[in-house]
Amino acid sequence: MGSEPVNIERTLRFGRDFVLDTGLYELRRSGRVVKLERIPMDILLLLVSERGRLVSRQEIAGKVWGEGIHLDADNSINGAIRKIRQVLKDDPEQPRFIQTFPGRGYRFIAPVATEEPKTVNSARLGELPGPDVDEITPTRVEEAATLQSAVDPSQSSAPALASAAGAKAVPSRRWALLVAIAAVLVATASVFLWSRRVARREVSHGKLRLAVLPFQNLTGDASQEYFSDGFTDEMIAQLGSLDPQHLAVIARTSVMYYKDTRTPLEAIARQLGVQYLLEGSVRRDSTNIRITAELIQVKDQTHIWANEYDHEPKDLLAVQNEIAREIANEIQLTLGDRKAIAAAPLVLSPQEYEAYDLYLKGRYLWSKRTQEGLRGAVYWFKQAIAKDPNYARAYAGLADSYAIMSEYGFVPANEYMPQARTAALEALQLDDSLAEAHTSLALIVQNYDWDWQAAEREYRRAIQLNENYATAHHWYAESLAFQGRFDEALRESERARELDPLSLIIAADNGVIYYFSRQYDRAISRFQGVLDVDPSLGPAHLIIGAYVQEGRFKDALADVEQWRRVSDGPWTWAWEAYVSGRAGDFVRARHALQELQRVNRSAGLDPEQGFDLAYGGLNDNEKWLAWLQKAALRHTYVPTGFKVDPLYDPLRSDPRFHELLRRAGLDR
């Protein structure tokens, strides 16, 4: 064997705690990876590498986007610089890192410590324990740590792996790097590792799995991201509905994880457990849309199909339909002789196309699930309906927005849930085949009417229409859990995770089912796996409730404090009041209750959000029941948890609570 030199890329350190690792293509702060999209990351790498020198806007455009690409500077370079400053906590008026020269460019001004590339002999790499750096993937960590169950991360832990590796005392900085990477990956094992097992099971039943990677926006205009993302969503929907018995299509949340990243295709396929990947690009102007698409069979990296389309905007749905059918037919060749899938071409009128474009803007904002994003989504869905009053999907989007805003406490349920119902029914009157509209209606009758039988009918109808619709499985699992049907709930939850393996909200709600079923150790493990990835995700902080049920009040309060550092909202104060009261610290509990009142007022949220939880810890059942009765009168989502949430165990012998259970349809 030869001994060719292998370069290990350098790391660049600046500020007090930032490390820019050019080999791993990531930015870390205090050892934790900071998420930064591809364009901002490329610009940061360029500025740091040229530190001390003014880098012109023209040079940035040429090196990051390529020569000859037309850019809207305000939406491209300026937007990327803003994102960089946000993660660096840099003030443009008093910069510590990036100095702006208006109209000219930018200069990186902070001192940078460089660890130069090291050279090692490739013949010696095989002598080092563990896989090569490029092969450090969730799958390899699974094999190295010999996890007992990919769906139960409680069988392994990052500290345990790091300790075991450290005990070998291997004199290698490279191995230390591997241990650090492995520790991070094992912490997120509940999100990634189990998908390979799912893939093997589905292939054995004659079903293949495909992921549609985010289509690249080649317009050079960041304001068009909604369009490329929307095209991705449409391809997922089209492919998911063509042949669900034989082809499973990964949901949006999981594939969007790879937007603007350089993760190798083989690693993506391994993490998602798929055999096929579709990737492509979109470029459009006022008169033309150009779409490229390529289907890759992962096992041998074969590009088995590719095409390029140039069409007028009105032909967009026809193009999507054509791509979906061609791909499905190509894949079916591997499944045996079947008839080709055919569908009528869809051509939009100019008015319908405008409505469709407005709808995509609404879905783009809806997917953010923030108060501001949902309000923006409502605006665009209404604009789409005004443009085309017969556009069923816009009504479904409006129903989704109102329902989620009500559930999250952004608006009063009594006011907005009826509007959500009206929109969902209108969508179904226009097109009864919309799985999304049936799912929306199910959520509404579940959370507002507490009509569990009607909700189940709608969920089942949605799944019948589109077996690959992860949200239907996800919300149906939640509905089953509220009724105490935990085995069924877990089966639906696992199906949702199969279709959307990187979705943190689905993973968190899987933990909620374990919490409701009193399996607190498993619940804590699920929640912790999610929080290791996103410490701001509210549903995963139900770990606090699990800690309380186990009497671990210090752990519960520690999580409250960690949550508040990333998101100082009303629920952190509600939980602090509950935990403190249960721990016997009523002074702290009453202070937290006052802070809850203040935060709700200042945020403009439902003024009663979180009070039922806060009073649950104050040892005052009269006020607690009064707040629960008020929540029931206002038809909030709170009563859905009455039957199964351990929070309400102290009230179960009270006849007034039994009456609340009856009103919520949960007394069976």
N, C-alpha and C positions, 0 to 999 in steps of 0.2 A: 504494500500500500504506500502511496505517496504521502508527503507531509506538506500539503498546501496550506498557506497561512489563512486563518479565518479571522476576520475583523469583528470585534465586539464594539458596537457603536458607543460613542461617548455620551456622558450626561453633563448637563449644564445647570449649575446651581446659581440662584439669584434671590435677592430678598432674604428674609429670615428663614423661610421654610419652603420655598418653591424649588422643584427639580423638574427640568425639562429633559426627558429621556428620549433621545433621537432614535435609539434602537427599538424601543417598544412603542414609539410614536404616542407618547402620553405625557401629560402634565400632572405632577403630584404635588400636593401640599400637605406637609407634616406626615408624609408617607401614604396618604390616601389619594387615589386617582380623582382628578377633577375632570368632569365631563366637558369636553370642548369639541364643537363640530369641526369637520374637516377643513373648511375654508379659514375660519379663525385660527385653527392650529397651524396651518401652513403659513399664514401671515406671521404668527408669533415666532415660528421657527426661523423665518426669513429675517425678522427684525433682530432676534437675539443673535443669530449668526453674524449679522452685520452691525452689531452693537457699537454705539458711538458714532455711526455714520448716518446721515440723513438718507433715507430710502424713499425715493420719489413714488408718487402714486402710479406713474406709468410703469416703473420697475415692478411694483407689487402686482399690478394687473398682468404684466407680461409673464412673470414667473409663477404666479398662482393660477391664473385662468388660461394663459397662453396668448401668444401674440395674435392680434387681429380680432380678438373678441371684444364686442362692444359692451361696455358696462354702464349701468346707472350708478354712479359713484355713491350717491346717498343711500341706495339700497344694497350696495355690495361692500365696498371697502369700508365705508363709514359704519355700516351695521356690524361688520366683522370686528372692527376695532372696539366698538361698544361692548360686544360680547367678551372680548379679551379683557377689557378693563373691569367688567363685572366680576369675572372669576379671580382677577388679580387684586380686586378691591382698590383700584387705582383711580385717583381723582384727576380728571383732565385739567382742572384749574391749577392744581398743585401736584403734578405727576411725580411718582417715584420710579415708574418703569417706562412709560411711553410718552414721549414729548411730541406734541402736534405742531406742525408748521403749516398753518392754514393755506390751502390751495397748492401746497407743494408735496408734503409727505410726512413721514414719521421717523423718529429716532428712538432706539432703546437706550436708556440712560443709566440703568442700574448696573453696578459691578456684577460680573459673571465669573464664577469659578468653574473651570473646565477640567473634567477628567478625560484625558486623551484616550483615543482608541488603543486597546491592548491587542497584542498578537499572540495567539497560542497555536501550538502545533495540532493540526487536525487529527493526527494519528493518536494523540493522547486524549481526544474527547471521549473515546469509547471507554477509557479507564475511569472516567468520572461517574459517580452514581447518578442515576436519574436520567431523564430524557434531555435532548438538546433544547436550547432556549426556544427555538422556533416551534418545537413540538409541545410546549407547555400549553395544554388545552384542558378544559374541564374534563374531557374524557381521560386524558393521561393522569390527571390528578385523582380521578376516580380509581384508576388501576393502581396507582402508587399507594394510595391510602387504604385500598381494599374496603371501600365503604360497604356496609352490610345491605343498605337499601337506598337506591337512588331517589326514592320518593320520601324517605325519612331521614333528613339530615341530622336527626338526634343521635345517629349512630357514629357520627364523626364530628370533629371540631377543628378549627384552624389552629388554636393553641396546642392541641394535642399533636397535630401533625408537625408543627414547628418544633415542638419539644423533642419529638421522636427523631426528627432529622438532625437537630442540633446535637443529640446525644452521640451521633456517629463521629462528631468532631473532625469532619473532613476538612483538611487545610485548603479550602478553595473558596475564593470570593465568588466564583461563578455558582458554586453550589448554594452559597448563602442567598444569592439572588433567586435561585430556583425555589428555595424554601419560602422566601418572601412572597413570590408570585403564587406559589401553591397555597399559602395561607389565605390570601385574598380570594382565590378561586374556590377553595373549599367553603369559605364563608358564604358564598352564593350558590352552593351546590344544589340547594332545593329548587333553584330557578332553572338550572341548565342540565344537570347530569342525567336525569331520568328519561330524557327524550329518546335516547338510543334504544332503550327497552321498549318504549312505545312504538318506535319505528319497526323494530323486529316483529312485534306482535301484529301490527297492521299488515305488513308485507305477507306474513304467514296466512292471513285471511284474504289475500288477494287484493289488498288496498295499498296503493302507493301514496307517497306524500310529496308535496311540492310547496316551495316557498317562492313568492313573488317579491324579489328584492325591490327596494324603493327606486322608482324610475328617476334617473338623473334629470335635473332641470338645466338644460343647455341654453336657456335664453340669455344667461348673463344677468338676470334680473331677479333679485331675491324675492320681490313681491309676487313672483309667479310660482313660488313654492307650493301654494295651495293647489295649483293646477297639476303639477307633477305628482304630488302626494295623492291628489284626488284620482289621477289616472291609475296609480298603484292600487288604491282602494277598489276602483271599478274592476280592475283585472282580477283581484282576489275574489270579488263577488261573482264575476262572470264564470271563472274557473270553478269556484266552489259550488255553483249551482248546476253545472253541466252533467256531472256524473258522480254524485256524492257516494254512491255505493262502492266505487272503485278508486276514487281519487280524493284524498284529504288535502285541503289547502290551508296552510298556516295563516292565522289571523293577522290583522294589521299591526297590533301592538308589538308583537314579537319581531316582525320584519323591520319595523321602523327603528328598532334598536340599532340596526346596521346602517342607518342613513348617515352619509358623510363619514364613514369609517373605511379603513383599508384592511379589514379582516379578510384573510384568504377565504376563497369560496369553499374549500374543503373544510375549514374550521366552522364556517357558518352552517354547512350541511350537517356536520357532526353535532353541533350544538342544538340544531332544530330537529334533528332526526329525519331528514328528508333525503330522497333519492334524486330529486330534480330541483333545479333552480332556474327561475326566469329573471333575466335582468335586461335593462334597456334604458332608453333615454327619450326625452320629449323636448322638442323645440317648436315654438309657435310664434306667429306674428298675427297681424290683423286679417290676413288672407289665407294663411296656410299653416298646417300642422304637420310636422315631420316626426315620425315615431320609429325607433329601432327597437327590436326585441330579439332575444336570443335564448334558446332553451338549452340547458346544459345537463347532461347526465353525469352525476357526481362521481360514480365509482371509477370511471376512467377519464374524467374531464372532457368527455366527448361533447362537442357542440353539434347537437343532433338536428337543430332547426334554427334558422335565422331569417329575418325578413326586415325590410324597410318600407315604410308607408308614407306617402305624401298625399294629403287630402285637404279638402276645405273643412273648416270647423264644423259645418253642419253634418259631416260624415263621421264625426268622432265615435259615436256609439256603434256605428256599423264597423269601424275599424276594431274597436274593442271586442265586439262579438266575433269578428273574423279571426283575430289573434287567439281568442279563447278556444274556438273550435279547432283551429289548426293544431294548437298545442295539445288539446285533449285527444285528438285523433293520433298524433304522434306517440303520445304516451301509451295509448291503448294498444299499440303494436306490441308492447312488452307484456300485455295482459292476455294475449290470445286474440283470435279472430272475433271482432265485433263490428257491427255496422258503424259507419262513420256518423258522427253527430252533426246534424244539420240544424240550422235556425234561419229564420227570415231576417234579411238585413234590415237594419234600423237607420233611417235617415231623418234628421231633425230639421224642422223649419228654423229659420233665423230666430224666431221668437222662442221656440223650444230650446234652442242651443243657448240663448242668453239665460233662460231660466236654469238650465243645467249648470252653467258656469257659476251662477249665483249660489246654487245648491252646493257646489264644491267648496265655495268660500265658507258657507255655513258649516259643513262637515269638518273642514280644516280647523275651525275655531272650536267646534263642539268637542273634538277629540282632546283638547287641552284640559277640559273638565274644571276650569277655573271660573270664578264668578264673572270676571270680565269676558272670558272666552265664550261662556254660555250666553251672555247678553248679546254679544256680537253675533253669535250663531242665530239667535232669534231674529235679529235684524235681517240677515241675509236670507234666511228661509222665508221670511215674509216678503222680501223683495222678489224671490223666485216665484212665490205664489201669485204675486201681483202681475208678474210677467206672463205666467201660465197657470191660470186657476185650476187646471186639470192635472197638475203635476203631483202625483200621489206621493212621491218620495220626499218632496219638500214638506208636505203635511206630516209625514212620518218623522222627519228631522225636527220639526217644530214640536211635535209631541214628546220626543226624546228630551229636548232642551227644557221644556216646562217641567217634565217629570223629574229630571235630575236636579234642576234648580230647587224644586220643592223638597226633594229628599235630602239635599245637602243643607237645607235651611237658609238658602239665599233669598227665598221669597216665601210668603205665607202659602201653605198647602191649600187652604180653603179657597184661595183666590186663583191659584195657577193650576192645580190638578184638574179642575173642571175644563179649563182651556186645553190641557194636555189631552183629556179624553175626547173632546170635540175634534181636535186635530187628528188623533189616531183613527177615530171612526170615519172621518172624511177620507183619510188615506185608504182605508179598507173599502170604502164605498167605491172609490175610483179604481182600486186594484187590490183585490182580495188575495193575490198571490205574494204580497210583500211580507217576507218573514220579519223584517224590521218592524213593520207596523203592528203585527200580531204580538211581537215581543214587547213593544211599547205599551200596548193595551193591557197586556198581562201585568206589567209592572204597576200600571195605574190602578187596576182593580184590586191588586194585591195590597199595595201600600195605602190606598185612599179608601177603597170600599171594603177591604178585608174580605173579599169574596174569593176564597181560596179555590173553590171548584172552577169558577170562571177563569181564574188566573192559570190553573193547570191546563184547561182546555186550550187557552191561547198559546201557552208555552209549547205544548205538544204539537199544535198546528204549525207553529213557527219552525220547529225542528223537523217536522214532516216536509215542509216546503224547502228547507235548506239545512240539511244535516250538518253542514260545515260552518254554521253560524255560531261562533263561540259564545257570543253574548247571550243567546237564548239558553244554551246549556248552563252558563254561569248564573244567570238570574233564576233559572228554574231550580238549580241546586240550592240557592239561597231560600227560595220559597219552600222547598221541601224541608230544609233545616228548621225554618220557623215553625213548622208543624210537628217537629220532633221525628221526622222520617229520615234519620241520619244515614242509614245504609244507602238509601236511594240518593240522598243528597251528595254523598261522597262519590257515588258512581257518576253522577252528572258533573260534579266538580272536576273529577279526573278527565272526563271527556272534554271539558272546556280547556283544561291544561294541555291536553294532547293537541288541540287546535291552536292554542295560543301559549306555547311553553314559556315564553319570557315575560308574560303579563304579570306584573307585580300585584295588581288588584285581584286577579284571579287566585294567585298564590296566597295572598293575605286572606281572602274569603274562604279558602280551603282551611286555613287556620281557625277562622271563626266557627266553622262547623265542628271542629274538634273542641273548641272552647264551649260551645253550646252543649256538646255531648259529654262534658265534664272530663275530657281527656286532656288535662291541663299541660302535662309534659309535652305531648305532641303539639298542642297549640302553641306553646312557647317556642318550641323548635321552629315551627313554620313561620311564626311572626319574626323571630330573630333573623332567620334567613332573608326575609324581605327587608328588614330594617338595615341589615348590613349593606344592602344595595341602595336603598333610598330611605334615609332616616326621617324624611318629612311625610311619608305616606300615612295618612291618618288611620285607616282601618287596621293597619298592622300594630298600632299602638293599643289595640285591645289586649296586647300582652300585659298591660297594666292590670286589667281585670283578672287575668289568669294568675298573675303574681298575688293579687289580693286573696283570691280563693285559696291559695296555698299558704297564706299568712306571711308572704315575703314583702312586707311593706316597704322596706328600704330599697329593694329592687324596683318596686313600683314607682316610688318617688324619684328614684334615679332616672327612670325612663321618662317621667314627666319633665324633668329638668332638661334632659337631652332633647326631647321633642320641642321644648320651648326655645331652645337655642336655634333651631332651624325654622320654626313656625310658631310664633307667639299668637295663637288664636284662642277662641273661647274654650275649645275642648281641653286645652292644657290646664286651664283654671278649673273647669268642671271636674276633671279627673283628680286634680290636687285636692279639691274640696272632698271628694268621695274617699280617696285613699287616706287623707289625714283624719277624717272623721272615723273611718273604720279602724284606724290605728289608735284612736283615743285622743288625738291632738285637735280639739275643737276650736281652739284659738286660731290655729293655722287654717282650719277648714272654713271658718267664717270669713277670714281675710280673703281666701281664695274665692268665696262666693261674691264678695264685693268686687273683686277684680273681674269676675265673670260678667257682672252687670255692666261694668265700665267698658270692657272690650266689645261686648255685643252692641252697645250704643255707638261707640266710635267706628265700628266696622260696618254699621248699617245692616246688620244681619237680623234674623228673626230674634226679637227681644227676649224670647223665652228659651232660646237654644241652650241645651246643656243643663237646665235647672233641675230636670227630673233626676239626672245623674248626681248633681251636687247635693241635693237633699237626701239622696240615698245614703250618703255617708254621715249625715248630721244627727242621726239617731232621733229623728222627728217624723214618725210615720204619718202623722196627721197632715203635715205640710207636703210630705212626699206623695201621699195618695191624692192630695188636692192638685198637685202639679200633674200627676199622671192622668187624672180625670180631665184636666184642662187640655192636655195633649190629645186625649181621645176626642174631646169635643171639637177640636180644631183639625182633626183628621191628619195629624202628622204621622210620620212613619214609626214613631216610638212604640205604639202598641204591637207592632209585628213581632217584637222580641219577648212579649210578656210570658209566653208559654215555656220558653227554653232558656232564657238568659239567666245565669246564676245570680246576677245582680238583684233580681226580684225575689230570691228565695225567702228573705225575711218577711215578705208580705203574703206568702201563699196560704196562710191560715186565716187571713182576714176576708170576710164575706164581700167586702167592697172590691177587693182585688179580683175575686171570682166573678163579680159582675163585669169588671173590665175585660176579663178573659172572654166572657160570653159575648160582649158587644163586639170584640175583635174577631169573633168566630173561631176562637182557639180553645174552647172549653171541652172539646171532644177528646 
